[in-house]
Amino acid sequence: MADMPDAWWIVFMQDVLKSLVAASKSQMHPHMLALIFWPFVASVLFWGTLSFFFWHGWHQLLSGWIEHTSLQESLARGFFAILAGYLVTFVLIVFLASAVYMTSLLVTSLIAMPVMVAYVARTSYPGLVRKHGGSLAGSLLNSLLAVSIFLLAWLFALPFWLFTPLAPLVSLLLSAYLCQRLFRYDALSEHASQQEFRRLRQQSSGKFYLLGLITGLLQFVPLLNLIAVTWIGLAFVHLGLDELAQLRARDLRVGV
């Protein structure tokens, strides 16, 4: 019994690492390579255009908010007084970087994931029966909820970005949540029934979070954090379909 936790973590890591390796192989297919850049390009164009027209307004809005909070007094003293003139610009840059990354994930989830699911299912899980437990409306609702929770948490965590060394950890946890919440539904919606989806959400959520944490580390690598979103999506597809295949195999063995 003392060996159970170690064996449990080994299985956890094996399944997650297997999905990452499988995603790397799938990414090399020409159809998957064609998906790499356009979520990033679409995100940069979208936020770049908004920044061109609204940067000054955003700067004034954030400056006014700081002036009406207790932050103003802190920024007027000592070391922070030196940085005060650059704080608003820094916050806006951090926001835009997060927004571009989040938008790339969202575009991949809504538009590219059906292509990736179809490819992975055809090449790696041809015998996996489709039970259509999800829908386009469900995917849109899931994406809306995921992004809303992410944004609220990001705003709540803003002081950690500004005044503590916990910013990388907070960012990693938030991106892990967003990735697993966005991609888990889309990876399973075509093949899992609603009951299977609920069971996998209970039984395999730890693996999805772990995969989100590992892939979330890419956000700290400039440029790679944006063009790797399809690889992240493929990893979640492989993990989701593999977990579904294992679930059905277990049910078959016990006669469910």
C-alpha positions as CSV (number, residue, x, y, z in Angstrom):
1,M,0.0,0.0,0.0
2,A,2.9,2.4,0.7
3,D,3.9,2.1,-3.0
4,M,0.5,3.2,-4.3
5,P,1.1,7.0,-4.4
6,D,4.3,6.5,-6.3
7,A,2.6,4.2,-8.8
8,W,-0.3,6.6,-9.1
9,W,2.0,9.5,-10.0
10,I,4.0,7.3,-12.4
11,V,0.8,6.5,-14.3
12,F,-0.2,10.1,-14.2
13,M,3.1,11.3,-15.7
14,Q,3.2,8.5,-18.3
15,D,-0.2,9.3,-19.7
16,V,0.6,13.0,-19.9
17,L,4.0,12.6,-21.4
18,K,2.6,10.1,-23.9
19,S,0.1,12.7,-25.0
20,L,2.9,15.3,-25.5
21,V,5.0,12.9,-27.5
22,A,2.0,11.9,-29.6
23,A,1.2,15.6,-30.2
24,S,4.7,16.2,-31.4
25,K,4.4,13.5,-34.0
26,S,0.9,14.7,-35.1
27,Q,2.2,18.3,-35.4
28,M,4.6,17.2,-38.1
29,H,1.7,16.4,-40.5
30,P,1.4,19.1,-43.2
31,H,-2.2,19.8,-42.3
32,M,-1.3,20.3,-38.7
33,L,1.7,22.4,-39.6
34,A,-0.6,24.7,-41.6
35,L,-2.5,25.5,-38.4
36,I,0.5,26.8,-36.4
37,F,0.7,30.4,-37.4
38,W,-2.8,31.7,-38.2
39,P,-4.1,31.7,-34.6
40,F,-1.1,33.7,-33.6
41,V,-1.4,36.1,-36.6
42,A,-5.1,36.5,-36.1
43,S,-4.6,37.4,-32.4
44,V,-1.7,39.8,-33.0
45,L,-3.7,41.6,-35.8
46,F,-6.8,41.8,-33.6
47,W,-5.1,43.2,-30.5
48,G,-2.6,45.3,-32.6
49,T,-5.5,47.0,-34.3
50,L,-7.3,47.7,-31.0
51,S,-4.1,49.0,-29.5
52,F,-3.5,51.4,-32.4
53,F,-6.9,53.0,-31.9
54,F,-7.4,52.7,-28.1
55,W,-3.9,52.7,-26.5
56,H,-4.2,56.3,-25.3
57,G,-7.7,55.8,-23.9
58,W,-6.6,52.6,-22.1
59,H,-3.6,54.5,-20.7
60,Q,-5.7,57.3,-19.3
61,L,-8.3,54.9,-17.9
62,L,-5.8,52.8,-16.0
63,S,-4.0,55.9,-14.8
64,G,-7.3,57.3,-13.5
65,W,-8.0,54.0,-11.7
66,I,-4.6,54.0,-10.0
67,E,-5.1,57.6,-8.9
68,H,-8.4,56.7,-7.1
69,T,-7.0,53.7,-5.2
70,S,-4.5,53.2,-2.4
71,L,-1.9,52.3,-5.0
72,Q,-1.4,56.0,-5.6
73,E,0.1,56.5,-2.1
74,S,2.4,53.5,-2.4
75,L,3.6,54.6,-5.8
76,A,4.5,58.1,-4.5
77,R,7.1,56.8,-2.0
78,G,10.6,55.3,-2.3
79,F,11.5,52.9,-5.1
80,F,8.0,52.8,-6.6
81,A,8.1,56.6,-7.2
82,I,10.8,55.9,-9.8
83,L,8.7,53.3,-11.5
84,A,5.4,55.1,-11.3
85,G,5.8,56.8,-14.7
86,Y,6.3,53.4,-16.3
87,L,3.8,51.4,-14.3
88,V,0.7,52.0,-16.5
89,T,2.7,51.1,-19.7
90,F,4.0,48.0,-18.1
91,V,0.6,46.8,-17.0
92,L,-0.9,47.4,-20.4
93,I,1.9,45.4,-22.0
94,V,1.4,42.6,-19.6
95,F,-2.3,42.7,-20.3
96,L,-1.8,42.7,-24.1
97,A,0.6,39.8,-23.9
98,S,-1.9,37.8,-21.9
99,A,-4.7,38.8,-24.2
100,V,-2.8,37.7,-27.3
101,Y,-2.0,34.4,-25.7
102,M,-5.6,33.9,-24.5
103,T,-7.0,34.8,-27.9
104,S,-4.7,32.4,-29.6
105,L,-5.9,29.6,-27.4
106,L,-9.5,30.7,-27.9
107,V,-9.2,30.8,-31.7
108,T,-7.5,27.4,-31.6
109,S,-10.3,26.0,-29.4
110,L,-13.2,27.2,-31.5
111,I,-11.9,26.8,-35.0
112,A,-8.8,24.6,-35.2
113,M,-9.8,21.9,-32.6
114,P,-12.4,20.2,-34.8
115,V,-9.8,19.8,-37.5
116,M,-7.3,18.4,-35.0
117,V,-9.8,16.1,-33.3
118,A,-10.8,14.7,-36.7
119,Y,-7.1,14.1,-37.7
120,V,-6.1,12.5,-34.4
121,A,-9.2,10.3,-34.3
122,R,-8.6,9.1,-37.8
123,T,-4.9,8.4,-37.5
124,S,-4.6,7.2,-33.8
125,Y,-8.1,6.1,-32.7
126,P,-9.9,4.9,-35.8
127,G,-12.0,2.4,-33.8
128,L,-13.3,4.9,-31.3
129,V,-17.0,5.3,-31.7
130,R,-18.4,8.9,-31.8
131,K,-21.3,9.4,-29.4
132,H,-21.6,13.2,-29.9
133,G,-22.1,14.2,-26.2
134,G,-21.1,17.8,-27.0
135,S,-22.2,20.4,-29.4
136,L,-21.1,23.7,-31.0
137,A,-23.4,25.6,-28.6
138,G,-21.8,23.7,-25.7
139,S,-18.3,24.6,-27.0
140,L,-19.2,28.3,-27.2
141,L,-20.7,28.3,-23.7
142,N,-17.7,26.5,-22.3
143,S,-15.3,28.9,-24.0
144,L,-17.3,31.9,-22.7
145,L,-17.3,30.6,-19.1
146,A,-13.6,29.7,-19.3
147,V,-12.5,33.1,-20.6
148,S,-14.8,35.0,-18.2
149,I,-13.4,33.1,-15.2
150,F,-9.8,33.6,-16.5
151,L,-10.3,37.3,-16.9
152,L,-11.8,37.7,-13.4
153,A,-9.0,35.7,-11.9
154,W,-6.4,37.7,-13.9
155,L,-7.8,41.0,-12.7
156,F,-7.9,39.7,-9.1
157,A,-4.3,38.6,-9.4
158,L,-3.1,41.9,-10.8
159,P,-1.5,43.1,-7.6
160,F,0.6,39.9,-7.6
161,W,2.0,41.0,-11.0
162,L,2.9,44.4,-9.7
163,F,4.2,44.0,-6.2
164,T,5.2,40.3,-5.6
165,P,7.6,37.7,-7.1
166,L,4.6,35.4,-7.5
167,A,3.7,36.6,-11.0
168,P,5.1,33.6,-12.9
169,L,3.3,31.1,-10.6
170,V,0.0,33.0,-10.8
171,S,0.3,33.2,-14.6
172,L,1.1,29.5,-14.8
173,L,-1.9,28.5,-12.7
174,L,-4.2,30.7,-14.7
175,S,-3.0,29.5,-18.1
176,A,-3.3,25.9,-16.9
177,Y,-6.9,26.4,-15.9
178,L,-7.7,28.1,-19.2
179,C,-6.0,25.4,-21.4
180,Q,-7.6,22.5,-19.7
181,R,-11.0,24.2,-19.5
182,L,-11.0,25.2,-23.2
183,F,-9.4,22.1,-24.8
184,R,-10.9,19.3,-22.6
185,Y,-14.4,19.9,-23.8
186,D,-13.5,20.2,-27.4
187,A,-11.2,17.1,-27.3
188,L,-14.1,15.0,-26.0
189,S,-17.3,16.5,-27.4
190,E,-17.3,14.6,-30.6
191,H,-16.6,11.1,-29.2
192,A,-17.7,11.0,-25.6
193,S,-21.3,10.7,-24.4
194,Q,-22.5,13.1,-21.8
195,Q,-22.2,10.5,-19.1
196,E,-18.7,9.6,-20.3
197,F,-17.7,13.2,-20.2
198,R,-18.9,13.6,-16.6
199,R,-17.0,10.5,-15.6
200,L,-13.8,11.7,-17.3
201,R,-14.2,15.1,-15.7
202,Q,-14.2,13.4,-12.3
203,Q,-11.6,10.7,-12.9
204,S,-9.1,12.4,-15.2
205,S,-9.3,16.1,-14.3
206,G,-5.9,15.8,-12.5
207,K,-4.2,14.7,-15.7
208,F,-5.8,17.5,-17.7
209,Y,-4.6,20.1,-15.1
210,L,-1.1,18.5,-15.1
211,L,-1.0,18.8,-18.9
212,G,-2.1,22.4,-18.6
213,L,0.7,23.2,-16.1
214,I,3.3,21.6,-18.3
215,T,2.2,23.3,-21.5
216,G,1.6,26.5,-19.6
217,L,5.4,26.8,-19.1
218,L,5.6,27.7,-22.8
219,Q,4.0,31.1,-22.1
220,F,7.4,32.2,-20.7
221,V,9.2,31.4,-24.0
222,P,8.7,34.4,-26.3
223,L,7.1,33.7,-29.7
224,L,7.1,29.9,-28.9
225,N,4.2,30.6,-26.5
226,L,2.1,31.8,-29.4
227,I,2.9,29.5,-32.2
228,A,2.8,26.4,-30.0
229,V,-0.9,26.6,-29.3
230,T,-1.8,24.0,-31.9
231,W,0.7,21.6,-30.3
232,I,-1.0,22.2,-27.0
233,G,-4.4,21.5,-28.5
234,L,-3.1,18.3,-30.1
235,A,-1.8,17.2,-26.7
236,F,-5.2,17.7,-25.1
237,V,-6.8,15.8,-28.0
238,H,-4.5,12.8,-27.6
239,L,-5.0,12.8,-23.8
240,G,-8.7,13.1,-24.0
241,L,-9.2,10.4,-26.6
242,D,-6.8,8.1,-24.9
243,E,-8.6,8.6,-21.5
244,L,-11.9,7.9,-23.3
245,A,-10.5,4.7,-24.9
246,Q,-9.2,3.5,-21.5
247,L,-12.6,4.2,-19.9
248,R,-14.5,2.2,-22.5
249,A,-11.9,-0.6,-22.2
250,R,-12.4,-0.8,-18.4
251,D,-16.2,-0.8,-18.9
252,L,-16.0,-3.6,-21.4
253,R,-13.9,-5.7,-19.0
254,V,-16.4,-5.3,-16.2
255,G,-19.4,-5.7,-18.4
256,V,-20.8,-2.2,-18.1
